[in-house]
Amino acid sequence: MIRARVLSFAAVIAVAALPGCSDDSTTPNTKKDGGELEVKPLTYDEVVVACAREAACGVKRARLADCVDNYYRRYVWFGQEMLWSSIYRCVNDAKGDCGVIRECLGFKSKPDSCDKNYEPHCENGRAYNCDIDARWVQAVDCKRGGLLCGVKAAGTGKQAVCGGGPCDPTTFRGECRGKRYFQCSSGALEIDDCVARQLQCRDDSVGCEGTGESCLPAGPQCDARNNNLVACVEGYVMRRKCSDVFGKKTCVAGSAKCRGNGTECSASDFDACDGDKLKVCLDGYSRLIDCPGLGLLKCEPTTYGATCGAEQVY
């Protein structure tokens, strides 16, 4: 379908108010239409408690909210939802057993240490990297998410990633496979899940694009009437309903982004202990996580914040 009518961005906002392939060795395990294999998505709460368990067992991020954001913005949006849903279900099934939790995440129960000189690589379908925070060797099994391992250039080094496998950037430009866009990123095929970001994949030369009318390039704006973030993405209008984004989001006019709609706390607040419970800030709302109720030990202060405690395995 050709959409030839080009609208200015102001017109787009106004209109919104009206009614209205390769072989098995190089192709990840997907459905026939190119979409990702069926997987029951994790609930938001399942992601939150998995992040609490992960941090308790030594795989820490600055804040629990950072781990939650990573799940959606790095994993779900970029074709790894099945993989990390499987990993985090394994983490939650392990309750408070750090040995099992670490193995779910791709570490050994007593992890091998590593440093900046570690060489990322692929081996037997696993992506081997050095976790820069824990300084432990991590081997993520890409196959459990129907994906392939590839190594790409990253900054001054390399990174092993789960996606579409290795590629040659001089010959592979990018293509739509079903609702996802596969592009060669410095030697490894990365997957952009267009639908997860409320976009579509229609043109191999473009990638993910808006689903609405044709538009002229312009920065994002908020349409407060229906809590939409409106932007011109690759020549077509994107209307991202912030309330459908993970967590509790609203479109913030000053930043023109979907951000947490709560006012109880700030995203810059560090996690803290409230008795045995872990107090975190998610989308501007304070939330208490019952550490003992998750099979973990009582909350423990750390140098920068706090985590639930756990019986460590060393």
C-alpha positions as CSV (number, residue, x, y, z in Angstrom):
1,M,0.0,0.0,0.0
2,I,1.5,3.4,-1.0
3,R,1.0,6.3,1.4
4,A,1.9,9.3,-0.7
5,R,0.2,12.1,1.4
6,V,2.9,13.9,3.3
7,L,1.8,15.9,6.4
8,S,3.6,18.5,8.5
9,F,4.1,17.4,12.1
10,A,1.6,20.0,13.4
11,A,-1.0,18.5,11.0
12,V,-0.2,15.1,12.3
13,I,-1.0,16.1,15.9
14,A,-4.2,17.8,14.7
15,V,-5.3,14.8,12.7
16,A,-4.7,12.6,15.8
17,A,-7.5,14.4,17.6
18,L,-10.1,13.4,15.0
19,P,-12.1,10.2,15.2
20,G,-11.1,7.8,13.8
21,C,16.4,-16.3,4.0
22,S,19.1,-18.6,4.5
23,D,19.7,-22.2,5.7
24,D,19.5,-23.4,9.3
25,S,23.1,-22.7,10.0
26,T,22.6,-18.9,9.5
27,T,19.0,-18.4,10.4
28,P,17.7,-18.1,14.0
29,N,14.9,-20.4,15.1
30,T,11.8,-18.4,14.1
31,K,8.3,-19.0,12.9
32,K,7.7,-19.3,9.2
33,D,6.6,-15.7,8.9
34,G,9.9,-14.5,10.3
35,G,8.4,-13.6,13.7
36,E,9.9,-14.8,16.9
37,L,8.9,-18.1,18.3
38,E,5.9,-18.0,20.6
39,V,6.7,-17.3,24.2
40,K,4.6,-16.3,27.2
41,P,5.8,-12.8,28.1
42,L,6.9,-12.2,31.6
43,T,4.7,-10.0,33.7
44,Y,6.2,-6.7,35.0
45,D,6.2,-8.1,38.5
46,E,8.1,-11.2,37.4
47,V,10.8,-9.1,35.9
48,V,11.1,-7.0,39.0
49,V,11.5,-9.9,41.4
50,A,14.0,-11.6,38.9
51,C,16.1,-8.4,39.0
52,A,16.0,-8.5,42.8
53,R,17.2,-12.1,42.9
54,E,19.9,-11.4,40.3
55,A,21.3,-8.5,42.3
56,A,21.2,-10.5,45.5
57,C,23.5,-13.1,43.9
58,G,26.1,-10.6,42.9
59,V,25.0,-9.5,39.4
60,K,24.3,-5.9,40.3
61,R,23.3,-2.8,38.4
62,A,23.2,0.7,39.9
63,R,19.5,0.4,40.7
64,L,17.0,-2.3,40.4
65,A,15.1,0.0,37.9
66,D,18.1,-0.2,35.6
67,C,17.7,-4.0,35.4
68,V,14.0,-3.7,34.6
69,D,14.6,-1.1,31.9
70,N,17.3,-3.3,30.4
71,Y,14.8,-6.2,30.1
72,Y,12.4,-4.2,28.0
73,R,14.7,-1.7,26.1
74,R,17.5,-4.1,25.4
75,Y,16.0,-7.5,25.3
76,V,12.3,-7.2,24.4
77,W,12.8,-4.4,21.9
78,F,15.8,-6.1,20.2
79,G,14.5,-9.7,19.6
80,Q,15.6,-11.4,22.8
81,E,12.3,-11.6,24.7
82,M,12.1,-15.4,24.4
83,L,15.7,-15.8,25.6
84,W,15.5,-13.6,28.7
85,S,11.9,-14.7,29.6
86,S,13.4,-18.2,29.8
87,I,16.4,-17.0,31.8
88,Y,14.4,-15.0,34.3
89,R,11.8,-17.7,34.8
90,C,14.7,-20.0,35.6
91,V,16.0,-17.3,38.1
92,N,12.6,-17.0,39.8
93,D,12.1,-20.8,40.0
94,A,15.5,-20.9,41.9
95,K,14.0,-18.8,44.7
96,G,17.1,-17.9,46.8
97,D,19.6,-20.4,45.6
98,C,22.4,-18.3,44.2
99,G,24.3,-21.2,42.7
100,V,21.3,-22.0,40.5
101,I,20.5,-18.4,39.8
102,R,24.0,-17.7,38.5
103,E,23.8,-20.8,36.3
104,C,20.4,-19.6,34.9
105,L,22.2,-16.3,34.0
106,G,25.1,-18.0,32.2
107,F,27.6,-17.9,35.0
108,K,29.1,-20.8,36.9
109,S,27.8,-21.2,40.4
110,K,31.3,-20.3,41.5
111,P,32.0,-17.9,38.7
112,D,35.3,-17.6,36.7
113,S,36.8,-14.2,37.1
114,C,37.7,-12.0,34.1
115,D,39.0,-8.5,33.2
116,K,39.1,-6.1,30.3
117,N,41.5,-8.3,28.4
118,Y,38.9,-11.1,28.2
119,E,38.2,-12.1,24.5
120,P,34.4,-12.4,23.8
121,H,33.6,-15.4,21.6
122,C,30.9,-17.8,20.5
123,E,31.2,-21.5,21.4
124,N,28.5,-24.2,21.0
125,G,25.8,-21.6,20.5
126,R,26.7,-19.6,23.6
127,A,27.8,-16.0,23.8
128,Y,30.8,-15.6,26.1
129,N,31.6,-12.2,27.6
130,C,33.0,-10.7,30.7
131,D,30.3,-9.0,32.8
132,I,31.9,-5.6,33.4
133,D,30.3,-5.1,36.8
134,A,30.7,-8.5,38.4
135,R,33.9,-9.2,36.5
136,W,32.7,-12.8,35.9
137,V,32.7,-14.8,32.7
138,Q,29.1,-15.1,31.4
139,A,28.1,-17.6,28.7
140,V,24.5,-17.0,27.6
141,D,22.9,-19.9,25.7
142,C,21.4,-18.2,22.6
143,K,19.7,-21.4,21.6
144,R,17.2,-21.3,24.5
145,G,15.8,-18.2,22.8
146,G,15.9,-19.6,19.3
147,L,18.9,-17.3,18.4
148,L,22.4,-17.6,17.1
149,C,25.6,-16.2,18.4
150,G,27.8,-13.7,16.6
151,V,30.7,-11.5,17.6
152,K,30.7,-7.8,16.7
153,A,33.0,-4.8,17.2
154,A,32.0,-2.8,20.2
155,G,34.0,0.4,21.0
156,T,37.6,-0.5,21.1
157,G,36.9,-4.2,21.7
158,K,34.4,-6.9,20.8
159,Q,31.1,-8.3,22.1
160,A,29.4,-11.7,21.6
161,V,25.7,-11.2,21.1
162,C,22.6,-13.4,20.7
163,G,20.8,-12.6,17.5
164,G,20.9,-13.7,13.9
165,G,24.5,-15.0,14.0
166,P,27.6,-13.7,12.1
167,C,27.3,-11.5,9.0
168,D,29.5,-9.7,6.5
169,P,28.7,-5.9,6.6
170,T,30.0,-5.5,3.1
171,T,27.4,-7.8,1.6
172,F,24.4,-7.8,4.1
173,R,22.7,-4.5,4.4
174,G,19.5,-5.4,6.3
175,E,16.1,-7.0,5.7
176,C,12.6,-7.3,7.1
177,R,11.8,-10.8,8.3
178,G,8.2,-10.8,9.2
179,K,7.8,-8.1,11.8
180,R,11.4,-7.8,12.7
181,Y,14.4,-6.1,11.1
182,F,17.7,-7.8,10.8
183,Q,20.8,-5.6,10.3
184,C,24.5,-6.3,10.2
185,S,26.2,-4.5,13.1
186,S,29.9,-4.7,12.8
187,G,30.0,-8.5,12.1
188,A,26.9,-9.8,13.9
189,L,23.2,-9.8,12.9
190,E,21.2,-7.8,15.4
191,I,17.4,-7.9,15.6
192,D,15.1,-4.9,15.9
193,D,11.6,-6.0,17.0
194,C,9.6,-3.3,15.3
195,V,6.2,-4.3,16.7
196,A,7.5,-4.3,20.3
197,R,8.3,-0.6,19.7
198,Q,4.9,0.0,18.1
199,L,6.5,0.3,14.6
200,Q,6.4,-1.8,11.5
201,C,8.9,-3.4,9.1
202,R,8.0,-2.9,5.5
203,D,11.1,-1.8,3.6
204,D,14.4,-3.6,3.7
205,S,16.3,-0.4,3.0
206,V,14.7,1.4,5.9
207,G,14.0,-0.9,8.8
208,C,11.5,-0.1,11.5
209,E,9.2,2.8,10.6
210,G,6.1,4.5,11.8
211,T,2.7,2.9,11.0
212,G,0.8,6.1,10.2
213,E,0.7,8.8,7.5
214,S,3.7,10.0,5.6
215,C,5.4,12.9,7.4
216,L,8.2,15.4,7.3
217,P,11.2,14.9,9.6
218,A,10.5,16.5,13.0
219,G,11.3,15.8,16.7
220,P,9.0,13.9,18.9
221,Q,6.0,15.6,20.6
222,C,3.4,14.7,23.1
223,D,-0.3,14.5,22.2
224,A,-1.7,14.9,25.7
225,R,-5.3,14.1,24.6
226,N,-4.5,10.4,24.4
227,N,-1.1,10.1,26.1
228,N,0.6,9.4,22.8
229,L,4.3,10.1,22.0
230,V,4.1,11.2,18.3
231,A,7.2,11.2,16.1
232,C,8.2,10.9,12.5
233,V,10.1,7.7,12.1
234,E,11.7,7.0,8.7
235,G,9.1,9.1,6.9
236,Y,5.9,7.8,8.6
237,V,4.1,8.8,11.8
238,M,4.6,6.8,14.9
239,R,2.0,7.1,17.7
240,R,3.4,5.3,20.7
241,K,0.8,5.0,23.5
242,C,2.8,5.6,26.6
243,S,0.3,3.8,28.8
244,D,1.1,0.6,26.8
245,V,4.8,0.9,27.4
246,F,6.1,-1.3,30.3
247,G,5.4,-0.1,33.8
248,K,3.4,3.1,34.4
249,K,4.3,5.7,31.8
250,T,3.0,9.0,30.6
251,C,4.2,11.3,27.8
252,V,6.2,14.1,29.4
253,A,6.0,17.3,27.3
254,G,9.4,18.8,28.4
255,S,11.3,15.7,27.2
256,A,8.9,14.3,24.7
257,K,9.5,10.8,26.0
258,C,7.4,8.1,27.8
259,R,8.5,8.5,31.4
260,G,7.2,7.2,34.7
261,N,4.1,9.0,35.8
262,G,4.6,8.8,39.6
263,T,5.8,11.6,41.9
264,E,6.7,9.6,45.1
265,C,10.4,9.3,44.2
266,S,13.0,10.1,41.6
267,A,14.7,7.9,39.1
268,S,18.0,9.2,40.6
269,D,17.2,7.8,44.0
270,F,19.3,4.8,45.0
271,D,17.7,1.6,46.3
272,A,17.5,1.5,50.1
273,C,16.6,-0.8,53.0
274,D,13.3,-0.4,54.9
275,G,13.7,-3.0,57.7
276,D,14.0,-6.4,56.0
277,K,12.6,-5.0,52.8
278,L,14.2,-3.4,49.8
279,K,12.8,0.0,48.8
280,V,13.1,0.9,45.1
281,C,11.8,3.5,42.8
282,L,9.9,2.3,39.7
283,D,8.4,4.9,37.4
284,G,8.2,7.4,40.1
285,Y,6.5,5.1,42.6
286,S,8.1,3.8,45.8
287,R,7.9,0.0,46.1
288,L,8.9,-2.3,48.9
289,I,10.2,-5.8,47.9
290,D,9.8,-8.4,50.6
291,C,13.3,-10.0,50.5
292,P,12.6,-13.0,52.8
293,G,9.3,-13.5,50.9
294,L,11.4,-14.2,47.8
295,G,13.5,-16.8,49.5
296,L,16.3,-14.3,50.1
297,L,17.8,-12.8,53.2
298,K,16.9,-9.4,54.7
299,C,17.9,-6.3,52.9
300,E,21.5,-5.2,53.1
301,P,23.0,-1.7,52.5
302,T,25.7,-1.5,49.9
303,T,28.3,1.1,49.0
304,Y,25.8,2.7,46.6
305,G,22.3,1.7,47.6
306,A,21.1,-1.7,48.8
307,T,20.1,-5.2,47.7
308,C,18.3,-8.2,49.2
309,G,20.8,-10.5,50.9
310,A,21.4,-14.1,49.9
311,E,23.4,-17.2,50.9
312,Q,26.5,-16.6,48.7
313,V,28.3,-19.4,46.8
314,Y,32.0,-18.9,46.6
